[in-house]
Amino acid sequence: MSGPILARGRTDAHDQLVEADDLLLGLHVRCGGELPGPIAIPALREAVARARATGLKLAEPISAHDGAERITAWVELEPLDEDDGGCRIAVRQWQAIAAAPDDEGVAARRRALLARQMSEFSARLDARQCAVIAEGRAPDLAGLGERMTAERARPWTEFVTIEGNAHHQPLHWRLLDGARVQIAGSDRPWQVALIPVAGPVDGPAGAPAGFELHLTSDVPFPAPGENEPKAKGEPARMIGREVAPVLRQPIARIVANAETIRSRLMGPLAEEYSSYAADIAAAGQHLLALIDDLTDLEVVESPEFSTSPDRIDLAEVARQAAGILGVKARERSIGIDAPKLGESLGAVAEFRRVLQVLLNLIGNALRYAPEGSQVWIRLEQDGQFARVIIAEQGPGLDAAQQARVFEKFERLGRSGDGGSGLGLYISRRLARAMGGELTVESAPGQGARFILSVPAASSAAAA
């Protein structure tokens, strides 16, 4: 490579930079390194390791990102025969291009993603900060989710103790985001992440239409002892009771750290390393989803499993499910045609379980519907049953696929989407536990209609 040598450096046998001219040293320091210290420029570190391993002179381009600029350069590496076993470095053809500033919206999405991955308790709140649905993944927060969904008219702040605050009514959400809270039944400290959710129409003065609530703790849930006795009559639930609590937090931390690396929140990184981190994060997310599905599977297959039926409005549950998945739909330019305000259909079923089934069905519809298409949610009463119909314009299912689609671990030949093949199996078990049914109507090339049926309530008794 022609051109003058702009900087020189030297490494030792442990790939530590021990000498460097100003140009090379400046990039090394901006990437988080020190002199002497491990090479902090990822592409240069890899090239030096190859030169040492082969014992051959190498010359190749490298690229780096120091947070403000994208740098490209040509480096020549010469392994040393001396006792230290390092390399001489010569740098030519240095070019620096200013990097575009990070968009605030992108940074906010990254923070939200980290909160979701680290969360051990999640809830969807309405504009008044009252729970629509709540789920505690940590055993010491399971009771909190049950209390919040049983009393959905109360703001979530009434179920926790906010450190340094004596008010019982919810504060402005910006003041609650990041707050430390204590929760009855848990000895661990918790931190709040409150993420605003925009709906089809925001509230007064641009207020959010709802929120995601996530609780995280730096203290892991203690693993149960091998000989810890179970309560008399308690079913042996290995996944939900023993495995999931122990695995969830470390996997979530792996995902969160990988996302931090991928998004360069901790410093500059070459694009290829960012891609590696994205792959690690995706694999971790698939593992977390599998843990959730296996936990649900264990619950619904337990002989003691039952639901808690109540009088509910299927139209309202369907609107809530559509709102929760609204962002996912907009990302693919898919419209969700949900029941209109004022539309109502009474049923006798458990609100939380119906919402769980509808989230699974609508989520599947969004996965298979073509971009720019529509997903329809329709209601009807058929004798003693109230029905919710989810329809999309995807590839559809033939008769053989329809016969298998509700089977355990059935993925119909899909690969790479991270699905476990348990969602529809669990949803059908839930529907039947509520005295209803889950069926499908479809044809190849004509989309699919999934139909959830639950016992109907008279219109006068509907919630």
Summary of the structure (lengths in Angstrom):
residues: 463
radius of gyration: 27.4
end to end distance: 77.0
largest distance: 90.8
contacts: 1416
relative contact order: 0.08
helix: 36%
strand: 26%
